[in-house]
Structure formats: structure tokens, C-alpha cells
């Protein structure tokens, strides 16, 4: 995905620093290590960008999380009900299962989207 370097999509999908996109914002790259899902570095080791702009900065990611969760639920509904032709009860279980299984991914994506609303890629910092 080198062709996406410098775009917000790259930073959101990879969880990389929104300013330089040189390293991950998270201490552990595996979102399914549940005890460390939301543990972030304080600053980028490359460009020294501070991730937590202010106290409680990532509370806003809860609103984004709702929208991302709805997107995952709609995708699960379309696949289960419209493509696989499951009945409504099985479709409901598919939606709940999808949200439970992808919960760590949804939480990280939400944080990535939230921080990328406030910070922008800086080509100068990515090379220094």
C-alpha cells in the first residue's frame, strides 16, 4: 500500500502516525491482544507528534465508533440476509457475532479516524 502513502486512508487503515506515517501509534500492532488494544505511544518516535492532544481527547472516538459499528452491522446484514438468505434470527446472530469479533478493530479504526480529523500528513516530517 505504498501508493497510498501520504493519504489519510493509509494512516487510518495502518494505524500509523497521522503526521509522518512512519510508525504505528499503538504499542502492540495486534488489536486482538485485548489488554493492549488501546495502549498507544505517547509520541511518535520519528516526528515526535503528541497523539493525545488534550486530556480525554479520544472520547470523541466513541461517536465515530458508533458509525463504524453501524457500517459493520449493515455489512453483516447484507451478507447474512441478502446474500446467504438466512432467516431474521440467524441474521441477528450474524450481526451480533460480527460486532463482537470485530470490536477491537472497530475501536482502533475509530481512534484512527478521530485523530486523522485533527492532524494532517506533513511530507517534510516524513523524511526528516
N, C-alpha and C positions, 0 to 999 in steps of 0.2 A: 504494500500500500504506500509505496514511496511517492507515487504520483499525487497523493492527497496531502503531502507534507505542506504545512502552512495553512491548512484549512481547519475550520472548527470541527468538521466531521472527523478528521484524523485525531484530534485531541479528545473528542467525546468518545469515540469507539475504543481508542487505545488507553484512555485514562492518563494521557501524558500531560506534562506541564502545558497550560494554555498559551504561555508566552514564548517558550523556546522549543517545545515539543521534543526535548532531548531525553527525558527520563520520566518514569511513571510517578504519579503523585502519591501512589499507595505504597506502603511498606512491603506488602505481600501482593504479588500480581494475581494470585488465585483468589477470586471472590468467594469461593466455596469454603475457605478456611474461616468459618463463621466468627471465631473470636477476633479475627483481624480484618473482617470485611471492610470496615470504615476507618481503619487506622491509616492516617495519612502522614506523610512527611510534613514537617513544619514549613520548610522552604525547599525550593528546587536546588539540587546540588550543582546545577550548571549555571543558571542565570540568577539564582538567589531570590526568585519571586516568592513572596509570602502567600501561602494558599488561603489561610484563614484571615480574610481582610479585616474582620471585626469580630468581637465575641458573638456567638450564636449565628454566624454568617450562614451556615448550612441549614438552618431551619427553613429557609426558603425552598430548599430542595424537596421538602415534603410536598409542596404544591406541584412541582414538576413530577414527583414520584406518582402522584395520583394520575396524571395524564399518561405517563409511561405505562403504569399498571393497566389503565383502560385500553391502551393500544395492544398490550399483550393479551388481555382478555378478549378483545374483539378478534384478534388473530386466532386465538384458541377456538372461539365460537365458529368462525368461518371454516376452519379446518375440520372441527368435530362435527358440526351440524350440516354445513353445506357441502363439504367435500366427502366426508366419511359417512354422511347420512345417519348419524347417531341420534337416538331419541333425546328429548329435552333433559331428562335426568342424567344420562351419560354425558351429555354436553356440559351440564353444570359441573359434574365431577372433573371433566377435562379442563374447564376454566379454572376451577379451584386448584387442581393439581399443577397447572401451568404457573399460576401465580405463586404457589408455594415453592416450586422447583426453581423458578427464576427470580425469587425475592432478592438474593444477593446481587444479581446482575442489575435488576431494576433499581436498587438502592445506589449502586455505583454509577449507573447511567444518569440517574437523576442529579447526583452531585456533579458529574462531569458537565452536564448541560447547564446547571446553575452557575458554576464557576466560569464557564465559557460565555455566559451572558455579560459578565463584568470585566473579563480580561481578553486581550486580543494578541494574536501572534505578532511577534516582532522579529523580523528577519535578521536585524542587527544582533540581537541577543542570541539567536540560534547558532551563530558562527563564532561568537567570541569565547 
